[in-house]
Amino acid sequence: MVTADELKPGMHAKISALTPSPQEDRLIAMGCVPGTLIKLEFTAPAGDPMAFNVEGYLLGLRKSEAKLLIVEPTDTPSHG
């Protein structure tokens, strides 16, 4: 199991599940649903927050939030 906080900049992944948490509904509302392709664009110098390309828009997540996204790394480019 890999979570989105473990991705390196430039890596693509597909969200396979979300860890149940109080933030789950908020993440879903922001487009983080199973089957969605994401790409880690960059992280802040200290590694937190992280910026992901999700469905063509840039989504900033705290590392603790990215840890809730269970992903499958892929070579398939996301949007951009």
C-alpha positions in Angstrom: 0.0 0.0 0.0 1.3 3.4 -1.0 -0.1 6.7 0.0 0.1 10.0 -1.9 2.5 11.5 0.6 5.1 9.0 -0.5 5.1 10.2 -4.1 8.0 12.1 -5.5 7.5 15.3 -7.6 6.6 14.3 -11.2 5.1 11.0 -10.2 1.7 10.0 -11.5 -0.7 7.7 -9.6 -4.3 6.6 -9.5 -6.3 7.0 -6.3 -7.5 3.5 -5.3 -9.1 4.3 -1.9 -9.4 6.9 0.9 -8.6 6.0 4.4 -11.7 6.6 6.6 -11.3 9.9 8.5 -13.0 13.1 9.4 -11.4 14.7 6.3 -12.8 12.1 3.9 -15.9 14.0 2.7 -13.8 17.2 2.2 -11.2 15.2 0.1 -14.0 13.7 -2.0 -15.5 17.2 -2.6 -12.2 18.3 -3.9 -12.1 15.5 -6.5 -10.1 12.9 -4.6 -12.2 9.9 -5.5 -11.1 6.3 -6.4 -10.1 6.0 -10.1 -8.9 9.6 -10.4 -5.4 10.2 -11.8 -3.2 12.6 -9.9 0.3 13.9 -10.3 2.5 15.3 -7.6 3.7 18.7 -9.0 5.8 19.9 -6.2 6.2 20.1 -2.4 7.2 23.0 -0.2 10.9 23.0 0.9 10.1 21.3 4.2 7.9 18.7 2.3 4.6 20.1 3.6 2.3 21.2 2.0 2.2 19.2 -1.3 0.6 20.3 -4.6 -1.1 17.7 -6.8 -2.6 18.0 -10.3 -6.1 16.6 -9.9 -8.4 16.6 -12.9 -6.5 19.6 -14.4 -6.4 21.8 -11.3 -3.7 22.3 -8.7 -4.7 21.0 -5.2 -2.7 21.8 -2.2 -2.8 19.2 0.6 -1.1 18.9 3.9 1.1 15.9 4.2 -1.3 14.5 6.8 -4.1 14.8 4.2 -2.1 13.2 1.4 -1.4 10.3 3.7 -5.2 9.5 3.6 -5.1 8.9 -0.2 -4.2 5.3 -1.0 -2.7 5.3 -4.5 -1.3 3.1 -7.2 1.8 4.7 -8.9 1.5 4.6 -12.7 3.3 5.7 -15.8 0.1 7.1 -17.2 0.3 10.9 -17.4 -2.5 12.8 -15.6 -3.8 16.1 -16.9 -0.7 18.0 -18.0 
